[in-house]
């Protein structure tokens, strides 16, 4: 039921945009028939490209985006996001402006009516003179009209038809400022979605692979330099397909770390991709194993079935559970917790995971949590290291240069967005930007694979 409500809402805002845009195009290009026809057909084709996938998913006939070019899927995702905020902005800003314009027109009409009521009626002499002059002028104009003038009018009409749709010095029909604004408002959403789709298509190949030191409080000497390959938010599905995930797997294996972890969102949503996911992610390997916690996207369809698929990959799924890892020296205790939107449940999940396995007192505890807010409870539980994901680093981040962030939406949604964080007690967390994508466009927060080297915190 909820899915149908969402579909109905999406169709409504798209249809509303289409009707408003079509009306504005007809008014703005009333004297430019060719441009008007082209623009209206472009609107129809654009909306059809959006309606086809929605209709296919709603009726169960299949999603054509799965077989179409990838850039179509990117455009579709971008368009739905842009048009939602566009229509919201139009409602919040456009309706008050429309109301002010209507009120202004009503006031002008009232003033005009008052002025007309105060006009002095022409006297009889003025009326007579006006009537005589009009009659004389009409007769003179009728006699003066010649064949040459008629031909000139015909030629001018033909020239206007020839230049239909062209704005220039030879055409009377100029666009007003209001008409240009309306055309601009119509064209901006398609331009943004189209430009974003091209940018996402070009950027889909970008995958940042790097190593960095992770400071750990009271790190045992024999674990100095211990390496962990950290993956997160792969989102296996329509946007992050098999070819891209194979590149992720190859790059991760080349790092040859001691241990590998994935902090949730292995699949995007649909379990029909699970078979491919199992076949691909089964190739991940590390001497001390590949360990996984669950993310919110992993739970979107059938979480029990997802768990079954993950078990088939040979990876160690930690679901409010822990696992002791023999390093040949100081052991590691890896804890993995379930995803929850409620912060307060993280403490309970961490305790449940910690209590699930007895551990030597000298073991180094590392928590795997999809949501980074679990860090606040991890340091309370005296867990030195937390590895998390979920934020995608903000996904679309506006930057000036490499260091100065102008806008990062992640900072308005999360307490921790990307990189290394330290608590006042000295505990450490690393938040991963994600290795794949649920949304096609990344900006200023590239997909990544990170090798973390444990080092003693200063």
C-alpha positions as CSV (number, residue, x, y, z in Angstrom):
1,X,0.0,0.0,0.0
2,X,2.8,2.4,0.9
3,X,4.6,1.7,-2.4
4,X,1.4,2.5,-4.3
5,X,1.0,5.8,-2.4
6,X,4.6,6.7,-3.2
7,X,4.0,5.9,-6.9
8,X,0.8,8.0,-7.0
9,X,2.6,10.9,-5.4
10,X,5.5,10.7,-7.9
11,X,3.1,10.6,-10.8
12,X,1.2,13.5,-9.4
13,X,4.1,15.9,-9.1
14,X,5.4,14.9,-12.5
15,X,2.0,15.4,-14.1
16,X,1.6,18.8,-12.3
17,X,5.1,19.9,-13.6
18,X,4.1,18.8,-17.1
19,X,0.8,20.7,-17.1
20,X,2.3,23.9,-15.7
21,X,5.3,23.7,-18.1
22,X,3.1,23.1,-21.1
23,X,0.8,26.1,-20.2
24,X,3.9,28.4,-19.8
25,X,5.4,27.2,-23.1
26,X,2.1,27.8,-24.9
27,X,1.9,31.4,-23.5
28,X,5.5,32.3,-23.9
29,X,5.9,30.9,-27.4
30,X,2.4,31.8,-28.7
31,X,4.0,33.7,-31.6
32,X,6.7,31.1,-32.3
33,X,4.8,28.1,-33.4
34,X,7.8,26.0,-34.5
35,X,9.6,26.5,-31.2
36,X,6.4,25.9,-29.3
37,X,5.8,22.5,-31.1
38,X,9.4,21.3,-30.5
39,X,9.3,22.3,-26.8
40,X,6.0,20.6,-26.1
41,X,7.2,17.4,-27.8
42,X,10.3,17.5,-25.7
43,X,8.2,17.7,-22.6
44,X,6.1,14.7,-23.7
45,X,9.2,12.6,-24.4
46,X,10.9,13.6,-21.1
47,X,7.8,12.7,-19.0
48,X,7.4,9.4,-21.0
49,X,11.0,8.5,-20.1
50,X,10.0,8.9,-16.4
51,X,6.6,7.4,-16.6
52,X,7.7,4.2,-18.3
53,X,9.8,2.8,-15.5
54,X,7.2,3.8,-12.9
55,X,4.4,2.1,-14.8
56,X,6.5,-1.0,-15.3
57,X,7.3,-1.3,-11.6
58,X,3.7,-0.5,-10.5
59,X,2.1,-3.0,-12.9
60,X,4.7,-5.8,-12.4
61,X,5.7,-5.8,-16.1
62,X,9.3,-5.1,-15.2
63,X,11.6,-2.1,-15.0
64,X,12.9,-1.1,-18.4
65,X,15.8,0.7,-16.8
66,X,17.4,-2.7,-16.1
67,X,17.7,-3.3,-19.9
68,X,18.2,0.3,-21.0
69,X,21.4,2.3,-21.0
70,X,22.8,3.1,-17.6
71,X,22.6,6.8,-18.2
72,X,18.8,6.5,-18.4
73,X,18.7,5.0,-14.9
74,X,21.0,7.9,-13.7
75,X,18.7,10.5,-15.3
76,X,15.6,8.8,-13.8
77,X,17.0,8.9,-10.2
78,X,18.3,12.4,-10.6
79,X,15.0,13.6,-12.1
80,X,12.9,12.3,-9.3
81,X,15.0,14.0,-6.7
82,X,15.2,17.3,-8.6
83,X,11.6,17.5,-9.6
84,X,10.5,16.9,-6.0
85,X,12.5,19.8,-4.6
86,X,11.7,21.9,-7.6
87,X,7.9,21.5,-7.1
88,X,8.3,22.0,-3.4
89,X,10.2,25.3,-4.1
90,X,7.6,26.3,-6.6
91,X,4.9,25.8,-4.0
92,X,6.7,27.6,-1.2
93,X,7.9,30.5,-3.3
94,X,5.7,30.5,-6.4
95,X,2.3,30.5,-4.8
96,X,3.0,33.6,-2.7
97,X,4.4,35.4,-5.7
98,X,1.3,34.4,-7.8
99,X,-0.9,35.7,-5.0
100,X,0.9,39.0,-4.9
101,X,0.6,39.4,-8.6
102,X,-3.2,38.6,-8.5
103,X,-3.7,41.1,-5.7
104,X,-1.8,43.8,-7.6
105,X,-4.0,43.3,-10.7
106,X,-7.1,43.5,-8.6
107,X,-6.0,46.8,-7.0
108,X,-5.1,48.2,-10.5
109,X,-8.6,47.3,-11.8
110,X,-10.2,49.0,-8.8
111,X,-8.3,52.2,-9.4
112,X,-9.1,52.1,-13.1
113,X,-12.9,51.7,-12.3
114,X,-12.7,54.6,-9.9
115,X,-10.9,56.8,-12.5
116,X,-13.5,55.9,-15.1
117,X,-16.4,56.9,-12.8
118,X,-14.8,60.3,-12.3
119,X,-14.4,61.1,-16.0
120,X,-16.2,64.2,-17.3
121,X,-18.6,63.3,-20.1
122,X,-17.7,64.8,-23.4
123,X,-20.0,67.7,-24.3
124,X,-22.1,67.6,-27.4
125,X,-19.9,69.9,-29.4
126,X,-16.8,67.6,-28.9
127,X,-18.9,64.6,-29.8
128,X,-20.0,66.2,-33.0
129,X,-16.5,67.3,-34.0
130,X,-15.2,63.8,-33.2
131,X,-17.9,62.2,-35.3
132,X,-17.2,64.5,-38.3
133,X,-13.5,64.0,-38.1
134,X,-13.9,60.2,-37.8
135,X,-16.1,60.1,-40.8
136,X,-13.8,62.3,-42.9
137,X,-10.7,60.2,-41.9
138,X,-12.4,57.0,-42.7
139,X,-13.4,58.1,-46.2
140,X,-9.9,59.4,-46.8
141,X,-8.3,56.2,-45.7
142,X,-10.6,54.1,-47.8
143,X,-9.7,56.1,-50.9
144,X,-6.0,56.2,-50.1
145,X,-5.7,52.4,-49.7
146,X,-3.9,51.1,-52.8
147,X,-2.9,47.8,-54.3
148,X,0.7,48.4,-53.4
149,X,-0.2,48.7,-49.7
150,X,-2.1,45.4,-49.8
151,X,0.8,43.6,-51.4
152,X,3.1,45.1,-48.8
153,X,0.9,43.6,-46.0
154,X,0.9,40.2,-47.7
155,X,4.7,40.3,-48.0
156,X,5.1,41.2,-44.4
157,X,2.9,38.4,-43.3
158,X,4.8,35.9,-45.4
159,X,8.1,37.1,-43.9
160,X,6.7,36.7,-40.4
161,X,5.6,33.2,-41.2
162,X,9.0,32.4,-42.6
163,X,10.7,33.6,-39.4
164,X,8.3,31.7,-37.1
165,X,9.9,30.9,-33.8
166,X,12.9,33.2,-34.4
167,X,13.5,36.1,-32.0
168,X,15.2,38.9,-33.8
169,X,15.0,42.4,-35.2
170,X,12.7,41.4,-38.1
171,X,10.1,39.8,-35.9
172,X,7.5,41.8,-34.0
173,X,6.9,39.1,-31.4
174,X,9.5,39.6,-28.7
175,X,9.6,37.6,-25.5
176,X,8.9,39.6,-22.4
177,X,10.9,39.3,-19.2
178,X,8.1,37.3,-17.6
179,X,8.0,34.9,-20.6
180,X,11.8,34.4,-20.4
181,X,11.5,33.6,-16.7
182,X,8.8,31.0,-17.3
183,X,10.9,29.3,-20.0
184,X,13.9,29.3,-17.7
185,X,11.8,27.7,-14.9
186,X,10.7,25.0,-17.3
187,X,14.2,24.3,-18.7
188,X,16.2,24.2,-15.5
189,X,15.0,20.8,-14.1
190,X,15.8,18.9,-17.4
191,X,19.1,20.6,-17.7
192,X,20.1,19.8,-14.2
193,X,19.0,16.1,-14.5
194,X,20.6,15.7,-17.9
195,X,23.9,17.4,-16.8
196,X,23.9,15.4,-13.6
197,X,23.4,12.1,-15.5
198,X,26.3,12.8,-17.8
199,X,28.5,13.8,-14.8
200,X,27.5,10.6,-12.9
201,X,28.2,8.5,-16.0
202,X,31.7,9.9,-16.3
203,X,32.3,9.7,-12.5
204,X,31.0,6.1,-12.2
205,X,34.5,4.9,-13.0
206,X,36.1,6.8,-10.2
207,X,37.2,4.6,-7.2
208,X,39.6,6.1,-4.7
209,X,41.9,3.4,-3.3
210,X,44.3,4.5,-0.5
211,X,45.9,3.6,2.8
212,X,45.9,5.6,6.0
213,X,47.0,5.2,9.6
214,X,44.3,4.7,12.2
215,X,45.4,5.8,15.7
216,X,44.4,3.3,18.4
217,X,44.5,4.0,22.2
218,X,46.8,1.5,24.1
219,X,47.5,-0.5,20.9
220,X,49.4,-3.7,21.7
221,X,52.9,-3.6,20.2
222,X,52.4,-6.8,18.1
223,X,49.4,-5.2,16.4
224,X,51.3,-2.1,15.3
225,X,50.9,-1.9,11.5
226,X,48.1,-4.5,11.4
227,X,46.1,-3.8,8.3
228,X,42.3,-3.9,7.7
229,X,40.7,-3.3,4.3
230,X,37.5,-1.4,4.9
231,X,34.6,-1.6,2.4
232,X,31.1,-0.2,3.0
233,X,27.9,0.6,1.2
234,X,28.5,-1.4,-2.0
235,X,24.8,-1.3,-2.9
236,X,24.8,-4.1,-5.4
237,X,21.9,-3.4,-7.7
238,X,20.7,-1.3,-10.7
239,X,23.3,1.5,-10.3
240,X,26.2,-0.5,-8.9
241,X,26.2,-3.5,-11.1
242,X,28.4,-6.6,-11.5
243,X,31.1,-5.0,-13.6
244,X,31.6,-2.2,-11.1
245,X,31.6,-4.5,-8.1
246,X,34.1,-6.8,-9.8
247,X,36.5,-3.8,-9.9
248,X,35.9,-3.2,-6.2
249,X,36.6,-6.8,-5.4
250,X,39.8,-6.8,-7.5
251,X,41.1,-3.6,-6.0
252,X,40.3,-4.7,-2.4
253,X,42.1,-8.0,-2.8
254,X,45.2,-6.3,-4.3
255,X,45.7,-4.5,-1.0
256,X,46.5,-7.8,0.7
257,X,45.4,-6.7,4.1
258,X,45.4,-9.0,7.2
259,X,41.7,-8.6,7.6
260,X,38.7,-7.3,5.5
261,X,35.4,-5.8,6.8
262,X,32.2,-4.5,5.1
263,X,30.1,-2.2,7.2
264,X,26.7,-2.8,5.7
265,X,24.5,-2.1,2.7
266,X,26.0,-4.9,0.6
267,X,22.9,-4.9,-1.6
268,X,20.9,-1.8,-2.7
269,X,17.4,-3.2,-2.1
270,X,16.1,-5.9,-4.5
271,X,17.1,-9.4,-3.6
272,X,16.8,-10.5,-7.3
273,X,20.4,-9.2,-7.5
274,X,21.5,-11.4,-4.6
275,X,22.6,-14.3,-6.7
276,X,25.0,-12.1,-8.6
277,X,26.1,-10.5,-5.4
278,X,27.0,-13.9,-3.8
279,X,29.0,-14.9,-6.9
280,X,30.9,-11.6,-7.0
281,X,31.5,-10.9,-3.3
282,X,32.6,-14.6,-2.7
283,X,35.8,-13.6,-4.4
284,X,36.8,-11.3,-1.6
285,X,39.7,-12.7,0.5
286,X,42.0,-11.9,3.4
287,X,44.2,-14.2,5.6
288,X,42.0,-13.5,8.7
289,X,38.7,-13.5,6.9
290,X,36.1,-11.1,5.6
291,X,33.7,-9.9,8.3
292,X,30.3,-8.1,7.7
293,X,27.7,-6.2,9.6
294,X,24.2,-5.4,8.3
295,X,22.9,-2.1,6.8
296,X,19.5,-0.5,6.4
297,X,19.3,-1.3,2.7
298,X,20.1,-4.9,3.4
299,X,16.9,-5.1,5.4
300,X,14.5,-3.5,2.8
301,X,13.0,-6.7,1.3
302,X,13.4,-9.9,3.2
303,X,16.2,-9.7,5.9
304,X,16.1,-13.5,6.6
305,X,16.7,-14.3,2.9
306,X,19.5,-11.7,2.8
307,X,21.2,-13.4,5.8
308,X,20.9,-16.7,4.0
309,X,22.6,-15.3,0.9
310,X,25.4,-13.7,2.9
311,X,26.1,-17.0,4.6
312,X,26.6,-18.5,1.1
313,X,29.4,-16.1,0.3
314,X,31.6,-17.5,3.1
315,X,31.9,-14.1,4.8
316,X,31.4,-13.9,8.6
317,X,28.2,-12.1,9.3
318,X,28.1,-10.5,12.7
319,X,24.5,-9.7,13.7
320,X,24.6,-8.6,17.3
321,X,27.3,-11.1,17.7
322,X,31.1,-11.2,18.1
323,X,34.0,-13.3,16.8
324,X,37.5,-13.9,18.1
325,X,40.2,-13.6,15.5
326,X,43.5,-15.3,16.2
327,X,46.3,-13.0,14.9
328,X,49.1,-15.2,16.2
329,X,49.6,-12.7,19.1
330,X,47.1,-10.3,20.7
331,X,43.7,-11.6,19.6
332,X,41.0,-9.4,18.0
333,X,37.4,-9.4,19.1
334,X,35.2,-8.2,16.2
335,X,31.7,-7.2,17.2
336,X,28.9,-6.5,14.6
337,X,25.6,-5.0,15.4
338,X,22.2,-4.7,13.7
339,X,21.1,-1.5,12.1
340,X,18.6,0.7,13.9
341,X,17.3,4.2,13.4
342,X,17.0,4.7,17.2
343,X,20.3,5.7,18.8
344,X,19.4,4.2,22.2
345,X,19.2,0.6,20.8
346,X,22.9,0.7,19.8
347,X,24.0,0.4,23.4
348,X,21.8,-2.7,23.8
349,X,23.0,-4.2,20.6
350,X,26.7,-3.7,21.5
351,X,26.2,-5.3,24.9
352,X,24.4,-8.3,23.3
353,X,27.3,-8.7,20.8
354,X,30.0,-8.3,23.5
355,X,28.3,-10.9,25.7
356,X,27.9,-13.4,22.9
357,X,31.5,-14.6,23.0
358,X,34.0,-14.9,25.8
359,X,37.3,-13.1,25.0
360,X,40.8,-13.0,26.5
361,X,41.3,-9.8,28.6
362,X,44.0,-8.5,26.4
363,X,41.9,-8.8,23.2
364,X,41.5,-5.6,21.1
365,X,37.9,-4.9,20.5
366,X,36.7,-3.5,17.1
367,X,33.1,-2.7,16.5
368,X,31.5,-2.9,13.0
369,X,28.4,-0.7,12.8
370,X,26.6,0.6,9.8
371,X,25.4,3.8,11.4
372,X,28.2,6.0,12.8
373,X,26.1,7.2,15.7
374,X,26.9,3.9,17.4
375,X,30.3,5.4,18.2
376,X,28.8,7.3,21.1
377,X,27.8,4.0,22.8
378,X,31.0,2.2,21.7
379,X,33.3,4.4,23.7
380,X,31.0,4.1,26.7
381,X,31.4,0.3,26.3
382,X,35.2,0.9,26.2
383,X,35.6,-0.4,22.6
384,X,38.7,1.3,21.3
385,X,37.9,1.1,17.5
386,X,34.7,1.6,15.6
387,X,34.3,1.2,11.8
388,X,31.2,2.6,10.2
389,X,29.6,3.8,6.9
390,X,26.1,4.8,5.9
391,X,26.8,8.5,5.2
392,X,28.5,8.3,1.8
393,X,30.5,11.2,3.0
394,X,27.6,13.5,2.2
395,X,27.3,12.1,-1.4
396,X,27.0,15.5,-3.1
397,X,29.5,17.9,-1.5
398,X,30.3,21.4,-2.9
399,X,33.9,22.3,-2.4
400,X,36.3,25.2,-3.3
401,X,39.6,23.5,-3.9
402,X,40.5,20.3,-2.1
403,X,40.1,21.5,1.5
404,X,37.3,24.1,1.8
405,X,33.8,22.6,2.0
406,X,31.0,25.0,1.0
407,X,28.1,22.6,1.6
408,X,27.9,19.0,2.8
409,X,24.4,17.7,3.3
410,X,25.8,14.9,5.5
411,X,26.6,17.4,8.2
412,X,22.9,18.2,8.6
413,X,22.0,14.5,8.9
414,X,24.8,12.9,11.0
415,X,27.1,13.8,13.8
416,X,29.9,12.0,12.0
417,X,30.2,12.2,8.2
418,X,33.6,10.8,7.0
419,X,37.1,10.1,8.1
420,X,38.6,9.7,11.5
421,X,36.9,10.8,14.8
422,X,38.3,10.6,18.4
423,X,36.3,10.7,21.6
424,X,37.4,12.6,24.6
425,X,38.4,9.3,26.1
426,X,40.7,8.6,23.2
427,X,38.5,6.0,21.3
428,X,38.7,6.1,17.5
429,X,36.2,5.7,14.7
430,X,36.6,5.7,10.9
431,X,33.6,6.6,8.8
432,X,33.7,5.2,5.2
433,X,32.4,7.2,2.3
434,X,31.1,4.1,0.6
435,X,32.4,1.8,-2.2
436,X,29.2,1.9,-4.4
437,X,26.1,4.0,-4.8
438,X,22.4,4.0,-4.3
439,X,22.2,7.5,-5.9
440,X,24.0,8.0,-9.2
441,X,25.7,11.4,-8.7
442,X,28.7,11.8,-6.4
443,X,30.5,15.1,-6.0
444,X,33.3,15.9,-3.6
445,X,32.9,12.5,-1.9
446,X,34.3,9.8,-4.3
447,X,33.6,6.1,-3.8
448,X,36.5,4.5,-1.9
449,X,38.4,1.5,-0.7
450,X,40.5,2.1,2.4
451,X,43.3,0.1,3.9
452,X,43.6,1.1,7.6
453,X,46.9,0.6,9.4
454,X,46.6,0.4,13.2
455,X,49.1,2.6,14.9
456,X,49.6,3.7,18.5
457,X,47.7,6.9,19.3
458,X,49.9,9.7,20.5
